[in-house]
């Protein structure tokens, strides 16, 4: 009985800890950056980028794209960043599908893309880019109109 209770509590703590440290917020942002932030706000949150160009700030394994001075794309290849359900880089396609039943997966330029969101211009989307059955990168974005 005590062992069962202890295991149950340990599991609850792990679930809570995973949710508390989730850095990927589908349709909203990740890495402490939210869609819509200004360049100054992104710098204040992440510091000086290690590079910039093409309308993007580049950080270690994270890049932020801007349109009209506001963040419209945040991409990561960090395996430490996860959604509240634990999905992120290195997750399998089945884990993505299980966590997000509405996700639509299809071939995309030699890879597979699993997208949360309608994909309509002007809407928000979260893309999980997969290679060999596992997530390689995650992008939260505001799609161009």
LOLUMNU-329477 format. One record per atom (N, C-alpha, C, O): residue number from 1; residue in three letters; chain; atom name; x, y, z. Coordinates in steps of 0.1 Angstrom, whole numbers. Layout:
<rs>
R,i,aa,ch,at,xx,yy,zz
R,NUM,Ala,A,CA,X,Y,Z
...
</rs>
This chain:
<rs>
R,i,aa,ch,at,xx,yy,zz
R,1,Unk,A,N,8,-12,0
R,1,Unk,A,CA,0,0,0
R,1,Unk,A,C,9,13,0
R,1,Unk,A,O,7,22,-8
R,2,Unk,A,N,19,13,9
R,2,Unk,A,CA,27,25,10
R,2,Unk,A,C,35,26,-3
R,2,Unk,A,O,37,37,-8
R,3,Unk,A,N,40,15,-8
R,3,Unk,A,CA,48,15,-21
R,3,Unk,A,C,39,21,-32
R,3,Unk,A,O,44,29,-40
R,4,Unk,A,N,27,16,-33
R,4,Unk,A,CA,18,21,-44
R,4,Unk,A,C,15,36,-42
R,4,Unk,A,O,16,43,-52
R,5,Unk,A,N,13,41,-30
R,5,Unk,A,CA,11,55,-27
R,5,Unk,A,C,24,63,-31
R,5,Unk,A,O,23,73,-37
R,6,Unk,A,N,35,58,-27
R,6,Unk,A,CA,48,65,-30
R,6,Unk,A,C,50,66,-45
R,6,Unk,A,O,54,76,-50
R,7,Unk,A,N,47,55,-52
R,7,Unk,A,CA,49,55,-67
R,7,Unk,A,C,39,65,-73
R,7,Unk,A,O,43,72,-83
R,8,Unk,A,N,27,65,-68
R,8,Unk,A,CA,17,74,-74
R,8,Unk,A,C,21,89,-71
R,8,Unk,A,O,19,97,-80
R,9,Unk,A,N,26,92,-60
R,9,Unk,A,CA,30,105,-57
R,9,Unk,A,C,42,109,-65
R,9,Unk,A,O,43,120,-70
R,10,Unk,A,N,52,100,-67
R,10,Unk,A,CA,64,102,-75
R,10,Unk,A,C,59,105,-90
R,10,Unk,A,O,65,114,-96
R,11,Unk,A,N,50,98,-95
R,11,Unk,A,CA,45,100,-108
R,11,Unk,A,C,38,114,-110
R,11,Unk,A,O,40,121,-120
R,12,Unk,A,N,30,117,-100
R,12,Unk,A,CA,24,130,-100
R,12,Unk,A,C,34,142,-100
R,12,Unk,A,O,32,152,-107
R,13,Unk,A,N,44,140,-92
R,13,Unk,A,CA,55,150,-91
R,13,Unk,A,C,62,152,-105
R,13,Unk,A,O,64,163,-109
R,14,Unk,A,N,65,141,-111
R,14,Unk,A,CA,71,141,-124
R,14,Unk,A,C,62,148,-135
R,14,Unk,A,O,67,156,-143
R,15,Unk,A,N,49,145,-135
R,15,Unk,A,CA,40,151,-144
R,15,Unk,A,C,40,166,-142
R,15,Unk,A,O,40,174,-151
R,16,Unk,A,N,38,170,-129
R,16,Unk,A,CA,38,184,-126
R,16,Unk,A,C,51,191,-130
R,16,Unk,A,O,51,202,-135
R,17,Unk,A,N,62,185,-127
R,17,Unk,A,CA,75,191,-130
R,17,Unk,A,C,77,192,-145
R,17,Unk,A,O,82,203,-150
R,18,Unk,A,N,72,183,-153
R,18,Unk,A,CA,73,184,-168
R,18,Unk,A,C,64,195,-173
R,18,Unk,A,O,69,203,-181
R,19,Unk,A,N,52,197,-167
R,19,Unk,A,CA,44,208,-171
R,19,Unk,A,C,50,221,-167
R,19,Unk,A,O,49,231,-175
R,20,Unk,A,N,56,222,-155
R,20,Unk,A,CA,61,234,-150
R,20,Unk,A,C,73,239,-158
R,20,Unk,A,O,76,251,-159
R,21,Unk,A,N,81,230,-164
R,21,Unk,A,CA,92,233,-172
R,21,Unk,A,C,90,233,-187
R,21,Unk,A,O,100,234,-195
R,22,Unk,A,N,78,231,-191
R,22,Unk,A,CA,75,231,-206
R,22,Unk,A,C,78,244,-212
R,22,Unk,A,O,74,255,-207
R,23,Unk,A,N,87,244,-222
R,23,Unk,A,CA,91,257,-228
R,23,Unk,A,C,85,259,-241
R,23,Unk,A,O,85,270,-247
R,24,Unk,A,N,79,248,-247
R,24,Unk,A,CA,72,250,-260
R,24,Unk,A,C,57,251,-257
R,24,Unk,A,O,51,242,-251
R,25,Unk,A,N,52,263,-261
R,25,Unk,A,CA,38,265,-259
R,25,Unk,A,C,31,266,-273
R,25,Unk,A,O,31,277,-279
R,26,Unk,A,N,26,255,-278
R,26,Unk,A,CA,20,255,-291
R,26,Unk,A,C,11,267,-294
R,26,Unk,A,O,3,271,-285
R,27,Unk,A,N,13,272,-306
R,27,Unk,A,CA,5,284,-311
R,27,Unk,A,C,9,297,-303
R,27,Unk,A,O,3,307,-307
R,28,Unk,A,N,18,297,-294
R,28,Unk,A,CA,21,309,-286
R,28,Unk,A,C,35,312,-286
R,28,Unk,A,O,39,324,-289
R,29,Unk,A,N,44,303,-283
R,29,Unk,A,CA,59,306,-283
R,29,Unk,A,C,67,295,-277
R,29,Unk,A,O,62,284,-274
R,30,Unk,A,N,80,298,-274
R,30,Unk,A,CA,89,289,-268
R,30,Unk,A,C,102,296,-265
R,30,Unk,A,O,104,307,-269
R,31,Unk,A,N,110,290,-257
R,31,Unk,A,CA,123,295,-253
R,31,Unk,A,C,121,309,-246
R,31,Unk,A,O,131,317,-246
R,32,Unk,A,N,110,311,-240
R,32,Unk,A,CA,107,324,-233
R,32,Unk,A,C,103,335,-243
R,32,Unk,A,O,101,346,-238
R,33,Unk,A,N,101,332,-255
R,33,Unk,A,CA,97,342,-265
R,33,Unk,A,C,83,339,-270
R,33,Unk,A,O,80,327,-272
R,34,Unk,A,N,75,349,-271
R,34,Unk,A,CA,61,347,-275
R,34,Unk,A,C,60,354,-289
R,34,Unk,A,O,66,364,-292
R,35,Unk,A,N,51,348,-297
R,35,Unk,A,CA,48,354,-310
R,35,Unk,A,C,43,368,-308
R,35,Unk,A,O,36,371,-298
R,36,Unk,A,N,48,378,-316
R,36,Unk,A,CA,44,392,-314
R,36,Unk,A,C,54,400,-307
R,36,Unk,A,O,52,413,-307
R,37,Unk,A,N,63,394,-300
R,37,Unk,A,CA,73,402,-292
R,37,Unk,A,C,81,411,-302
R,37,Unk,A,O,83,407,-314
R,38,Unk,A,N,86,422,-297
R,38,Unk,A,CA,95,430,-306
R,38,Unk,A,C,109,425,-305
R,38,Unk,A,O,112,417,-296
R,39,Unk,A,N,118,430,-314
R,39,Unk,A,CA,132,426,-313
R,39,Unk,A,C,138,430,-300
R,39,Unk,A,O,146,422,-294
R,40,Unk,A,N,134,442,-294
R,40,Unk,A,CA,140,446,-281
R,40,Unk,A,C,135,436,-270
R,40,Unk,A,O,143,433,-261
R,41,Unk,A,N,123,432,-271
R,41,Unk,A,CA,118,422,-261
R,41,Unk,A,C,125,409,-262
R,41,Unk,A,O,128,403,-252
R,42,Unk,A,N,127,404,-274
R,42,Unk,A,CA,134,392,-276
R,42,Unk,A,C,149,393,-270
R,42,Unk,A,O,153,384,-264
R,43,Unk,A,N,155,404,-274
R,43,Unk,A,CA,169,406,-268
R,43,Unk,A,C,169,406,-253
R,43,Unk,A,O,178,401,-247
R,44,Unk,A,N,159,413,-247
R,44,Unk,A,CA,158,414,-233
R,44,Unk,A,C,156,400,-227
R,44,Unk,A,O,161,397,-216
R,45,Unk,A,N,149,391,-234
R,45,Unk,A,CA,146,378,-229
R,45,Unk,A,C,158,368,-231
R,45,Unk,A,O,162,360,-222
R,46,Unk,A,N,164,368,-243
R,46,Unk,A,CA,174,359,-247
R,46,Unk,A,C,188,364,-247
R,46,Unk,A,O,198,357,-249
R,47,Unk,A,N,190,377,-246
R,47,Unk,A,CA,203,383,-247
R,47,Unk,A,C,206,386,-262
R,47,Unk,A,O,198,385,-271
R,48,Unk,A,N,219,390,-264
R,48,Unk,A,CA,223,393,-277
R,48,Unk,A,C,224,380,-286
R,48,Unk,A,O,230,370,-281
R,49,Unk,A,N,219,381,-298
R,49,Unk,A,CA,220,369,-306
R,49,Unk,A,C,235,366,-310
R,49,Unk,A,O,243,375,-311
R,50,Unk,A,N,238,354,-314
R,50,Unk,A,CA,251,350,-318
R,50,Unk,A,C,253,354,-333
R,50,Unk,A,O,264,354,-339
R,51,Unk,A,N,241,357,-340
R,51,Unk,A,CA,241,361,-353
R,51,Unk,A,C,228,366,-357
R,51,Unk,A,O,218,364,-350
R,52,Unk,A,N,227,373,-368
R,52,Unk,A,CA,215,378,-373
R,52,Unk,A,C,216,380,-388
R,52,Unk,A,O,227,381,-394
R,53,Unk,A,N,204,380,-395
R,53,Unk,A,CA,204,382,-409
R,53,Unk,A,C,191,376,-415
R,53,Unk,A,O,186,366,-409
R,54,Unk,A,N,187,380,-426
R,54,Unk,A,CA,175,375,-432
R,54,Unk,A,C,163,376,-424
R,54,Unk,A,O,154,368,-425
R,55,Unk,A,N,162,387,-416
R,55,Unk,A,CA,151,389,-407
R,55,Unk,A,C,150,380,-395
R,55,Unk,A,O,140,378,-389
R,56,Unk,A,N,162,374,-391
R,56,Unk,A,CA,162,365,-380
R,56,Unk,A,C,173,368,-370
R,56,Unk,A,O,183,374,-374
R,57,Unk,A,N,171,365,-358
R,57,Unk,A,CA,181,364,-347
R,57,Unk,A,C,184,350,-345
R,57,Unk,A,O,175,341,-344
R,58,Unk,A,N,197,347,-344
R,58,Unk,A,CA,202,333,-342
R,58,Unk,A,C,208,332,-328
R,58,Unk,A,O,217,339,-325
R,59,Unk,A,N,203,322,-321
R,59,Unk,A,CA,209,318,-308
R,59,Unk,A,C,213,304,-309
R,59,Unk,A,O,210,297,-319
R,60,Unk,A,N,219,299,-298
R,60,Unk,A,CA,223,284,-298
R,60,Unk,A,C,211,275,-299
R,60,Unk,A,O,204,274,-290
R,61,Unk,A,N,209,269,-311
R,61,Unk,A,CA,199,260,-314
R,61,Unk,A,C,185,266,-313
R,61,Unk,A,O,175,258,-312
R,62,Unk,A,N,184,279,-314
R,62,Unk,A,CA,171,286,-314
R,62,Unk,A,C,172,298,-324
R,62,Unk,A,O,182,305,-324
R,63,Unk,A,N,162,300,-332
R,63,Unk,A,CA,162,312,-340
R,63,Unk,A,C,148,318,-340
R,63,Unk,A,O,138,311,-339
R,64,Unk,A,N,148,331,-342
R,64,Unk,A,CA,136,339,-341
R,64,Unk,A,C,135,347,-354
R,64,Unk,A,O,144,355,-357
R,65,Unk,A,N,124,345,-361
R,65,Unk,A,CA,121,353,-373
R,65,Unk,A,C,112,364,-370
R,65,Unk,A,O,102,363,-362
R,66,Unk,A,N,114,376,-377
R,66,Unk,A,CA,106,388,-375
R,66,Unk,A,C,100,392,-388
R,66,Unk,A,O,105,390,-399
R,67,Unk,A,N,88,399,-387
R,67,Unk,A,CA,81,406,-398
R,67,Unk,A,C,76,419,-392
R,67,Unk,A,O,69,419,-382
R,68,Unk,A,N,80,430,-398
R,68,Unk,A,CA,77,443,-394
R,68,Unk,A,C,81,445,-379
R,68,Unk,A,O,74,452,-371
R,69,Unk,A,N,92,439,-375
R,69,Unk,A,CA,98,442,-362
R,69,Unk,A,C,92,433,-351
R,69,Unk,A,O,95,435,-339
R,70,Unk,A,N,83,424,-354
R,70,Unk,A,CA,77,415,-344
R,70,Unk,A,C,80,400,-347
R,70,Unk,A,O,80,396,-359
R,71,Unk,A,N,81,393,-337
R,71,Unk,A,CA,84,378,-338
R,71,Unk,A,C,72,371,-344
R,71,Unk,A,O,61,372,-339
R,72,Unk,A,N,75,364,-355
R,72,Unk,A,CA,65,356,-362
R,72,Unk,A,C,68,342,-364
R,72,Unk,A,O,60,334,-369
R,73,Unk,A,N,81,338,-360
R,73,Unk,A,CA,85,325,-361
R,73,Unk,A,C,96,322,-350
R,73,Unk,A,O,106,330,-349
R,74,Unk,A,N,94,311,-343
R,74,Unk,A,CA,104,307,-333
R,74,Unk,A,C,107,292,-335
R,74,Unk,A,O,97,284,-335
R,75,Unk,A,N,119,289,-337
R,75,Unk,A,CA,123,275,-340
R,75,Unk,A,C,134,270,-331
R,75,Unk,A,O,143,278,-327
R,76,Unk,A,N,132,258,-327
R,76,Unk,A,CA,143,252,-318
R,76,Unk,A,C,147,238,-323
R,76,Unk,A,O,139,231,-329
R,77,Unk,A,N,159,235,-320
R,77,Unk,A,CA,164,221,-322
R,77,Unk,A,C,169,216,-309
R,77,Unk,A,O,176,205,-308
R,78,Unk,A,N,166,223,-298
R,78,Unk,A,CA,170,218,-284
R,78,Unk,A,C,161,207,-280
R,78,Unk,A,O,149,208,-279
R,79,Unk,A,N,167,196,-276
R,79,Unk,A,CA,160,184,-271
R,79,Unk,A,C,155,186,-257
R,79,Unk,A,O,147,179,-252
R,80,Unk,A,N,160,197,-250
R,80,Unk,A,CA,155,199,-237
R,80,Unk,A,C,142,207,-236
R,80,Unk,A,O,135,208,-226
R,81,Unk,A,N,138,213,-247
R,81,Unk,A,CA,125,220,-248
R,81,Unk,A,C,114,211,-251
R,81,Unk,A,O,115,203,-261
R,82,Unk,A,N,103,212,-243
R,82,Unk,A,CA,92,202,-244
R,82,Unk,A,C,79,210,-242
R,82,Unk,A,O,78,221,-236
R,83,Unk,A,N,68,204,-248
R,83,Unk,A,CA,55,209,-245
R,83,Unk,A,C,51,204,-231
R,83,Unk,A,O,58,196,-225
R,84,Unk,A,N,39,208,-227
R,84,Unk,A,CA,34,204,-214
R,84,Unk,A,C,32,188,-214
R,84,Unk,A,O,32,182,-204
R,85,Unk,A,N,29,183,-226
R,85,Unk,A,CA,27,168,-227
R,85,Unk,A,C,40,161,-229
R,85,Unk,A,O,40,149,-231
R,86,Unk,A,N,51,168,-230
R,86,Unk,A,CA,64,161,-231
R,86,Unk,A,C,70,159,-245
R,86,Unk,A,O,80,153,-247
R,87,Unk,A,N,63,165,-255
R,87,Unk,A,CA,67,164,-269
R,87,Unk,A,C,78,175,-272
R,87,Unk,A,O,76,186,-268
R,88,Unk,A,N,88,170,-280
R,88,Unk,A,CA,98,179,-284
R,88,Unk,A,C,108,172,-294
R,88,Unk,A,O,104,162,-299
R,89,Unk,A,N,119,178,-296
R,89,Unk,A,CA,130,172,-304
R,89,Unk,A,C,133,158,-299
R,89,Unk,A,O,134,156,-287
R,90,Unk,A,N,134,148,-308
R,90,Unk,A,CA,136,134,-305
R,90,Unk,A,C,124,126,-302
R,90,Unk,A,O,124,114,-301
R,91,Unk,A,N,112,133,-300
R,91,Unk,A,CA,99,126,-299
R,91,Unk,A,C,96,118,-312
R,91,Unk,A,O,100,123,-322
R,92,Unk,A,N,89,107,-311
R,92,Unk,A,CA,85,100,-322
R,92,Unk,A,C,72,106,-328
R,92,Unk,A,O,65,113,-321
R,93,Unk,A,N,69,103,-341
R,93,Unk,A,CA,57,108,-347
R,93,Unk,A,C,45,102,-339
R,93,Unk,A,O,35,110,-337
R,94,Unk,A,N,45,90,-334
R,94,Unk,A,CA,34,85,-327
R,94,Unk,A,C,32,92,-314
R,94,Unk,A,O,21,94,-309
R,95,Unk,A,N,43,97,-307
R,95,Unk,A,CA,41,105,-295
R,95,Unk,A,C,35,118,-298
R,95,Unk,A,O,27,123,-291
R,96,Unk,A,N,39,124,-310
R,96,Unk,A,CA,32,137,-314
R,96,Unk,A,C,18,135,-316
R,96,Unk,A,O,9,142,-311
R,97,Unk,A,N,14,124,-324
R,97,Unk,A,CA,0,121,-327
R,97,Unk,A,C,-8,118,-314
R,97,Unk,A,O,-20,122,-313
R,98,Unk,A,N,-2,111,-305
R,98,Unk,A,CA,-9,107,-292
R,98,Unk,A,C,-12,120,-284
R,98,Unk,A,O,-22,121,-278
R,99,Unk,A,N,-2,129,-283
R,99,Unk,A,CA,-3,141,-275
R,99,Unk,A,C,-13,151,-282
R,99,Unk,A,O,-19,159,-275
R,100,Unk,A,N,-13,151,-295
R,100,Unk,A,CA,-21,161,-302
R,100,Unk,A,C,-29,154,-313
R,100,Unk,A,O,-25,154,-325
R,101,Unk,A,N,-41,149,-309
R,101,Unk,A,CA,-49,141,-319
R,101,Unk,A,C,-53,149,-331
R,101,Unk,A,O,-56,143,-342
R,102,Unk,A,N,-53,162,-331
R,102,Unk,A,CA,-58,170,-342
R,102,Unk,A,C,-46,173,-352
R,102,Unk,A,O,-48,180,-362
R,103,Unk,A,N,-34,169,-349
R,103,Unk,A,CA,-22,172,-357
R,103,Unk,A,C,-24,165,-371
R,103,Unk,A,O,-29,154,-371
R,104,Unk,A,N,-19,172,-381
R,104,Unk,A,CA,-20,166,-395
R,104,Unk,A,C,-6,164,-399
R,104,Unk,A,O,2,174,-400
R,105,Unk,A,N,-2,152,-403
R,105,Unk,A,CA,11,148,-407
R,105,Unk,A,C,12,145,-422
R,105,Unk,A,O,3,138,-427
R,106,Unk,A,N,22,150,-429
R,106,Unk,A,CA,23,148,-443
R,106,Unk,A,C,38,150,-447
R,106,Unk,A,O,45,156,-440
R,107,Unk,A,N,41,144,-459
R,107,Unk,A,CA,55,146,-464
R,107,Unk,A,C,57,161,-467
R,107,Unk,A,O,48,168,-471
R,108,Unk,A,N,70,165,-465
R,108,Unk,A,CA,73,179,-467
R,108,Unk,A,C,88,180,-471
R,108,Unk,A,O,96,180,-462
R,109,Unk,A,N,91,181,-484
R,109,Unk,A,CA,105,183,-488
R,109,Unk,A,C,115,173,-483
R,109,Unk,A,O,125,177,-479
R,110,Unk,A,N,111,160,-484
R,110,Unk,A,CA,121,150,-480
R,110,Unk,A,C,120,146,-465
R,110,Unk,A,O,126,137,-460
R,111,Unk,A,N,111,154,-458
R,111,Unk,A,CA,109,151,-444
R,111,Unk,A,C,94,149,-442
R,111,Unk,A,O,87,147,-452
R,112,Unk,A,N,90,148,-429
R,112,Unk,A,CA,75,148,-426
R,112,Unk,A,C,73,160,-417
R,112,Unk,A,O,81,163,-409
R,113,Unk,A,N,61,166,-419
R,113,Unk,A,CA,58,177,-410
R,113,Unk,A,C,44,174,-404
R,113,Unk,A,O,35,170,-411
R,114,Unk,A,N,44,175,-391
R,114,Unk,A,CA,31,174,-383
R,114,Unk,A,C,28,187,-379
R,114,Unk,A,O,35,194,-371
R,115,Unk,A,N,16,192,-383
R,115,Unk,A,CA,12,206,-380
R,115,Unk,A,C,0,207,-371
R,115,Unk,A,O,-10,200,-374
R,116,Unk,A,N,1,215,-361
R,116,Unk,A,CA,-11,218,-353
R,116,Unk,A,C,-15,232,-358
R,116,Unk,A,O,-8,241,-360
R,117,Unk,A,N,-28,233,-361
R,117,Unk,A,CA,-34,245,-366
R,117,Unk,A,C,-39,243,-380
R,117,Unk,A,O,-36,232,-386
R,118,Unk,A,N,-47,252,-385
R,118,Unk,A,CA,-54,250,-397
R,118,Unk,A,C,-45,252,-409
R,118,Unk,A,O,-48,246,-420
R,119,Unk,A,N,-34,259,-408
R,119,Unk,A,CA,-25,262,-419
R,119,Unk,A,C,-30,273,-428
R,119,Unk,A,O,-23,276,-438
R,120,Unk,A,N,-41,280,-424
R,120,Unk,A,CA,-46,291,-432
R,120,Unk,A,C,-37,303,-430
R,120,Unk,A,O,-32,306,-419
R,121,Unk,A,N,-36,312,-440
R,121,Unk,A,CA,-28,324,-439
R,121,Unk,A,C,-34,333,-427
R,121,Unk,A,O,-46,334,-426
R,122,Unk,A,N,-24,338,-420
R,122,Unk,A,CA,-28,347,-409
R,122,Unk,A,C,-31,340,-396
R,122,Unk,A,O,-34,347,-386
R,123,Unk,A,N,-30,327,-396
R,123,Unk,A,CA,-33,319,-384
R,123,Unk,A,C,-19,315,-377
R,123,Unk,A,O,-9,315,-384
R,124,Unk,A,N,-20,310,-365
R,124,Unk,A,CA,-9,304,-358
R,124,Unk,A,C,-8,289,-361
R,124,Unk,A,O,-18,282,-362
R,125,Unk,A,N,5,284,-361
R,125,Unk,A,CA,7,270,-364
R,125,Unk,A,C,19,266,-356
R,125,Unk,A,O,28,274,-353
R,126,Unk,A,N,19,253,-352
R,126,Unk,A,CA,31,247,-346
R,126,Unk,A,C,34,235,-355
R,126,Unk,A,O,26,226,-357
R,127,Unk,A,N,47,235,-360
R,127,Unk,A,CA,51,225,-369
R,127,Unk,A,C,62,216,-362
R,127,Unk,A,O,71,222,-356
R,128,Unk,A,N,60,203,-363
R,128,Unk,A,CA,70,194,-358
R,128,Unk,A,C,76,188,-371
R,128,Unk,A,O,70,180,-378
R,129,Unk,A,N,89,191,-374
R,129,Unk,A,CA,96,186,-385
R,129,Unk,A,C,102,173,-382
R,129,Unk,A,O,111,172,-372
R,130,Unk,A,N,99,162,-389
R,130,Unk,A,CA,104,149,-386
R,130,Unk,A,C,113,143,-396
R,130,Unk,A,O,111,145,-408
R,131,Unk,A,N,123,136,-392
R,131,Unk,A,CA,132,128,-401
R,131,Unk,A,C,134,115,-394
R,131,Unk,A,O,137,114,-382
R,132,Unk,A,N,133,104,-402
R,132,Unk,A,CA,135,90,-397
R,132,Unk,A,C,126,87,-385
R,132,Unk,A,O,130,80,-376
R,133,Unk,A,N,114,93,-386
R,133,Unk,A,CA,104,90,-376
R,133,Unk,A,C,104,98,-363
R,133,Unk,A,O,96,96,-354
R,134,Unk,A,N,114,107,-362
R,134,Unk,A,CA,116,115,-349
R,134,Unk,A,C,116,130,-352
R,134,Unk,A,O,121,134,-363
R,135,Unk,A,N,112,138,-342
R,135,Unk,A,CA,112,153,-344
R,135,Unk,A,C,126,158,-344
R,135,Unk,A,O,134,154,-336
R,136,Unk,A,N,129,166,-354
R,136,Unk,A,CA,142,172,-356
R,136,Unk,A,C,142,187,-351
R,136,Unk,A,O,151,192,-345
R,137,Unk,A,N,131,193,-354
R,137,Unk,A,CA,129,207,-349
R,137,Unk,A,C,114,210,-347
R,137,Unk,A,O,106,204,-353
R,138,Unk,A,N,112,220,-339
R,138,Unk,A,CA,98,225,-336
R,138,Unk,A,C,98,240,-340
R,138,Unk,A,O,107,248,-336
R,139,Unk,A,N,87,244,-347
R,139,Unk,A,CA,85,258,-350
R,139,Unk,A,C,71,262,-346
R,139,Unk,A,O,61,256,-349
R,140,Unk,A,N,71,274,-339
R,140,Unk,A,CA,58,280,-336
R,140,Unk,A,C,58,293,-344
R,140,Unk,A,O,68,300,-344
R,141,Unk,A,N,47,295,-352
R,141,Unk,A,CA,47,306,-362
R,141,Unk,A,C,34,312,-364
R,141,Unk,A,O,23,306,-362
R,142,Unk,A,N,34,324,-369
R,142,Unk,A,CA,23,331,-374
R,142,Unk,A,C,24,331,-389
R,142,Unk,A,O,34,337,-395
R,143,Unk,A,N,15,324,-396
R,143,Unk,A,CA,16,322,-410
R,143,Unk,A,C,13,335,-418
R,143,Unk,A,O,4,342,-414
R,144,Unk,A,N,21,337,-428
R,144,Unk,A,CA,19,349,-437
R,144,Unk,A,C,5,349,-443
R,144,Unk,A,O,-1,339,-446
R,145,Unk,A,N,0,362,-444
R,145,Unk,A,CA,-13,364,-450
R,145,Unk,A,C,-12,363,-465
R,145,Unk,A,O,-22,364,-472
</rs>
